[in-house]
């Protein structure tokens, strides 16, 4: 999991760490160590335990894959240049293949990137910002389904070169002129920034961070949980 250095660790831990999400009899990894490692922290509670987290409600500005009225909604905050997000993106595709088609699960994708500096003064993940804005332009021109198709291309081709963004868009049928006009205008820079701020308010401290939303509550999941473990968490949420 990649940590946002602008979010205090103490604040993040206070909001997200207190409850691990697992199913009975199985130890499930819930968080990725915040140094950027990939070793999960095991949890041992015997049932799903909702957290007191204020996650922004889904609106018409969101991109939703699957039935908006699904039993379980997974709201993911992600960074298009984050390698852990790339791994988790494939996990989410598998989840949707299994649970999305019959309306059990929907997936809401939100950006978690801001033009912030690293310790050496460089921009953190500079390609992620323009890629996020480009994905919003694809959604405007081609619709919600094209947005998720474009995410697939961006993650599979990571790191995406700036010059390749248009080529990837046109490869899925997006008009090149409209795309260029949209991206040049920077019209979606504010939306990307706003989603980042909303994520911080919800306690997101790194990427990927997901919130499993059910009728009974919100269950935060930090890091790129392996598919086999995350599938069990989703099953528990569906059957709670």
CORBEL-V115098 format. One record per residue. RES is the residue in one letter. OMEGA is omega in whole degrees, 0 to 359 (none if undefined). BURIAL is I if it has 24 or more other ideal C-beta (glycine too) atoms within 12 Angstrom, else O. D_CENTER is the distance of its C-alpha to the mean C-alpha in Angstrom with 1 decimal. Layout:
# CORBEL-V115098
res=RES omega=OMEGA burial=BURIAL d_center=D_CENTER
res=RES omega=OMEGA burial=BURIAL d_center=D_CENTER
This chain:
# CORBEL-V115098
res=X omega=178 burial=I d_center=11.6
res=X omega=185 burial=I d_center=12.1
res=X omega=173 burial=I d_center=13.5
res=X omega=183 burial=I d_center=13.8
res=X omega=178 burial=O d_center=17.6
res=X omega=180 burial=O d_center=18.0
res=X omega=181 burial=I d_center=17.0
res=X omega=180 burial=O d_center=19.9
res=X omega=182 burial=O d_center=19.4
res=X omega=180 burial=O d_center=21.8
res=X omega=182 burial=O d_center=19.9
res=X omega=180 burial=I d_center=16.7
res=X omega=181 burial=O d_center=18.7
res=X omega=184 burial=O d_center=20.6
res=X omega=192 burial=I d_center=17.6
res=X omega=190 burial=I d_center=15.5
res=X omega=191 burial=I d_center=17.8
res=X omega=182 burial=O d_center=20.8
res=X omega=175 burial=I d_center=19.8
res=X omega=183 burial=I d_center=18.6
res=X omega=178 burial=I d_center=17.5
res=X omega=172 burial=I d_center=19.9
res=X omega=187 burial=I d_center=22.4
res=X omega=174 burial=O d_center=26.2
res=X omega=183 burial=O d_center=27.8
res=X omega=177 burial=O d_center=24.8
res=X omega=184 burial=O d_center=23.3
res=X omega=177 burial=I d_center=19.6
res=X omega=183 burial=I d_center=17.5
res=X omega=184 burial=I d_center=15.2
res=X omega=175 burial=I d_center=14.4
res=X omega=182 burial=I d_center=14.6
res=X omega=193 burial=O d_center=17.5
res=X omega=175 burial=I d_center=16.7
res=X omega=181 burial=O d_center=19.0
res=X omega=180 burial=O d_center=16.5
res=X omega=182 burial=O d_center=18.1
res=X omega=179 burial=O d_center=16.9
res=X omega=183 burial=O d_center=19.2
res=X omega=172 burial=I d_center=17.8
res=X omega=182 burial=I d_center=19.6
res=X omega=176 burial=O d_center=21.3
res=X omega=183 burial=I d_center=21.6
res=X omega=175 burial=O d_center=24.7
res=X omega=186 burial=I d_center=24.7
res=X omega=180 burial=O d_center=26.1
res=X omega=175 burial=I d_center=24.0
res=X omega=181 burial=I d_center=20.8
res=X omega=182 burial=I d_center=21.0
res=X omega=178 burial=I d_center=19.1
res=X omega=177 burial=I d_center=18.3
res=X omega=184 burial=O d_center=19.5
res=X omega=179 burial=I d_center=16.3
res=X omega=180 burial=O d_center=16.4
res=X omega=181 burial=I d_center=13.1
res=X omega=179 burial=I d_center=13.8
res=X omega=179 burial=O d_center=15.1
res=X omega=181 burial=I d_center=13.9
res=X omega=180 burial=O d_center=16.1
res=X omega=178 burial=O d_center=17.4
res=X omega=183 burial=I d_center=15.2
res=X omega=174 burial=I d_center=12.0
res=X omega=185 burial=I d_center=11.2
res=X omega=174 burial=I d_center=11.8
res=X omega=183 burial=I d_center=12.5
res=X omega=183 burial=I d_center=15.3
res=X omega=179 burial=O d_center=17.7
res=X omega=180 burial=O d_center=16.8
res=X omega=181 burial=O d_center=19.3
res=X omega=179 burial=I d_center=18.0
res=X omega=183 burial=I d_center=19.0
res=X omega=175 burial=I d_center=15.5
res=X omega=177 burial=I d_center=12.3
res=X omega=178 burial=I d_center=8.9
res=X omega=183 burial=I d_center=6.7
res=X omega=170 burial=I d_center=3.0
res=X omega=190 burial=I d_center=3.1
res=X omega=181 burial=I d_center=3.4
res=X omega=187 burial=I d_center=7.1
res=X omega=176 burial=I d_center=9.1
res=X omega=181 burial=I d_center=11.8
res=X omega=182 burial=I d_center=10.4
res=X omega=178 burial=I d_center=12.2
res=X omega=176 burial=I d_center=10.4
res=X omega=178 burial=I d_center=7.1
res=X omega=179 burial=I d_center=9.8
res=X omega=183 burial=I d_center=11.2
res=X omega=178 burial=I d_center=8.4
res=X omega=178 burial=I d_center=7.8
res=X omega=176 burial=I d_center=11.5
res=X omega=180 burial=I d_center=11.3
res=X omega=176 burial=I d_center=9.3
res=X omega=178 burial=I d_center=11.9
res=X omega=178 burial=O d_center=14.5
res=X omega=181 burial=I d_center=13.5
res=X omega=176 burial=I d_center=13.8
res=X omega=183 burial=O d_center=17.0
res=X omega=189 burial=O d_center=18.5
res=X omega=184 burial=I d_center=17.5
res=X omega=186 burial=I d_center=16.5
res=X omega=180 burial=O d_center=19.8
res=X omega=173 burial=O d_center=21.8
res=X omega=181 burial=O d_center=19.8
res=X omega=185 burial=I d_center=18.7
res=X omega=170 burial=I d_center=14.9
res=X omega=185 burial=I d_center=12.8
res=X omega=176 burial=I d_center=9.1
res=X omega=180 burial=I d_center=7.8
res=X omega=176 burial=I d_center=5.2
res=X omega=181 burial=I d_center=5.7
res=X omega=173 burial=I d_center=6.7
res=X omega=179 burial=I d_center=7.5
res=X omega=175 burial=I d_center=10.7
res=X omega=181 burial=I d_center=14.4
res=X omega=181 burial=O d_center=17.7
res=X omega=187 burial=I d_center=18.6
res=X omega=173 burial=O d_center=21.1
res=X omega=183 burial=O d_center=21.3
res=X omega=181 burial=O d_center=24.4
res=X omega=177 burial=O d_center=26.4
res=X omega=179 burial=O d_center=25.7
res=X omega=179 burial=O d_center=23.5
res=X omega=179 burial=O d_center=20.3
res=X omega=179 burial=I d_center=17.2
res=X omega=185 burial=I d_center=15.5
res=X omega=180 burial=O d_center=17.6
res=X omega=183 burial=I d_center=16.5
res=X omega=182 burial=I d_center=12.8
res=X omega=181 burial=I d_center=14.2
res=X omega=177 burial=I d_center=16.5
res=X omega=178 burial=I d_center=14.2
res=X omega=178 burial=I d_center=11.8
res=X omega=179 burial=I d_center=15.1
res=X omega=180 burial=I d_center=16.3
res=X omega=177 burial=I d_center=13.6
res=X omega=176 burial=I d_center=14.6
res=X omega=177 burial=I d_center=18.1
res=X omega=179 burial=I d_center=17.6
res=X omega=180 burial=I d_center=16.4
res=X omega=185 burial=I d_center=19.5
res=X omega=188 burial=I d_center=21.8
res=X omega=179 burial=I d_center=20.8
res=X omega=187 burial=O d_center=18.8
res=X omega=181 burial=I d_center=15.6
res=X omega=179 burial=O d_center=16.3
res=X omega=177 burial=I d_center=16.9
res=X omega=182 burial=I d_center=13.6
res=X omega=175 burial=I d_center=11.9
res=X omega=181 burial=I d_center=14.9
res=X omega=176 burial=I d_center=14.4
res=X omega=178 burial=I d_center=10.9
res=X omega=181 burial=I d_center=12.7
res=X omega=181 burial=I d_center=15.4
res=X omega=181 burial=I d_center=13.6
res=X omega=181 burial=I d_center=12.0
res=X omega=179 burial=O d_center=15.3
res=X omega=185 burial=O d_center=17.3
res=X omega=356 burial=I d_center=15.6
res=X omega=181 burial=O d_center=16.8
res=X omega=175 burial=I d_center=17.5
res=X omega=181 burial=O d_center=20.8
res=X omega=183 burial=O d_center=21.2
res=X omega=184 burial=O d_center=24.1
res=X omega=184 burial=O d_center=22.2
res=X omega=180 burial=I d_center=19.7
res=X omega=180 burial=I d_center=22.5
res=X omega=178 burial=O d_center=23.7
res=X omega=180 burial=I d_center=20.4
res=X omega=181 burial=I d_center=20.4
res=X omega=180 burial=O d_center=24.0
res=X omega=177 burial=O d_center=23.6
res=X omega=172 burial=I d_center=21.8
res=X omega=179 burial=O d_center=24.4
res=X omega=180 burial=I d_center=23.3
res=X omega=186 burial=O d_center=26.4
res=X omega=182 burial=O d_center=26.7
res=X omega=179 burial=O d_center=28.7
res=X omega=181 burial=O d_center=26.4
res=X omega=181 burial=I d_center=23.4
res=X omega=178 burial=O d_center=25.3
res=X omega=182 burial=O d_center=26.6
res=X omega=183 burial=I d_center=23.2
res=X omega=180 burial=I d_center=21.6
res=X omega=182 burial=O d_center=24.9
res=X omega=182 burial=O d_center=24.9
res=X omega=186 burial=O d_center=21.7
res=X omega=182 burial=O d_center=21.3
res=X omega=178 burial=I d_center=17.6
res=X omega=181 burial=I d_center=17.5
res=X omega=180 burial=O d_center=17.9
res=X omega=179 burial=I d_center=15.0
res=X omega=179 burial=I d_center=12.6
res=X omega=181 burial=I d_center=14.5
res=X omega=180 burial=I d_center=14.6
res=X omega=176 burial=I d_center=10.9
res=X omega=181 burial=I d_center=11.0
res=X omega=178 burial=I d_center=14.1
res=X omega=178 burial=I d_center=12.8
res=X omega=178 burial=I d_center=10.1
res=X omega=179 burial=I d_center=13.1
res=X omega=180 burial=O d_center=15.2
res=X omega=178 burial=I d_center=13.2
res=X omega=178 burial=I d_center=13.6
res=X omega=179 burial=I d_center=10.4
res=X omega=180 burial=I d_center=12.2
res=X omega=184 burial=I d_center=10.2
res=X omega=353 burial=I d_center=7.1
res=X omega=169 burial=I d_center=5.3
res=X omega=182 burial=I d_center=6.1
res=X omega=175 burial=I d_center=6.2
res=X omega=177 burial=I d_center=9.1
res=X omega=185 burial=I d_center=11.5
res=X omega=176 burial=I d_center=13.8
res=X omega=178 burial=I d_center=17.3
res=X omega=183 burial=O d_center=20.7
res=X omega=180 burial=O d_center=21.5
res=X omega=182 burial=O d_center=18.8
res=X omega=182 burial=I d_center=15.3
res=X omega=180 burial=I d_center=14.3
res=X omega=177 burial=I d_center=11.8
res=X omega=182 burial=I d_center=10.7
res=X omega=171 burial=I d_center=10.2
res=X omega=183 burial=I d_center=9.8
res=X omega=179 burial=I d_center=9.9
res=X omega=178 burial=I d_center=12.3
res=X omega=184 burial=I d_center=14.6
res=X omega=184 burial=I d_center=14.8
res=X omega=178 burial=O d_center=18.2
res=X omega=183 burial=I d_center=17.2
res=X omega=177 burial=I d_center=14.0
res=X omega=180 burial=I d_center=16.2
res=X omega=177 burial=I d_center=18.7
res=X omega=180 burial=I d_center=16.5
res=X omega=177 burial=I d_center=15.5
res=X omega=180 burial=I d_center=19.3
res=X omega=179 burial=I d_center=20.2
res=X omega=180 burial=I d_center=18.2
res=X omega=186 burial=I d_center=19.8
res=X omega=184 burial=O d_center=23.2
res=X omega=none burial=O d_center=23.3
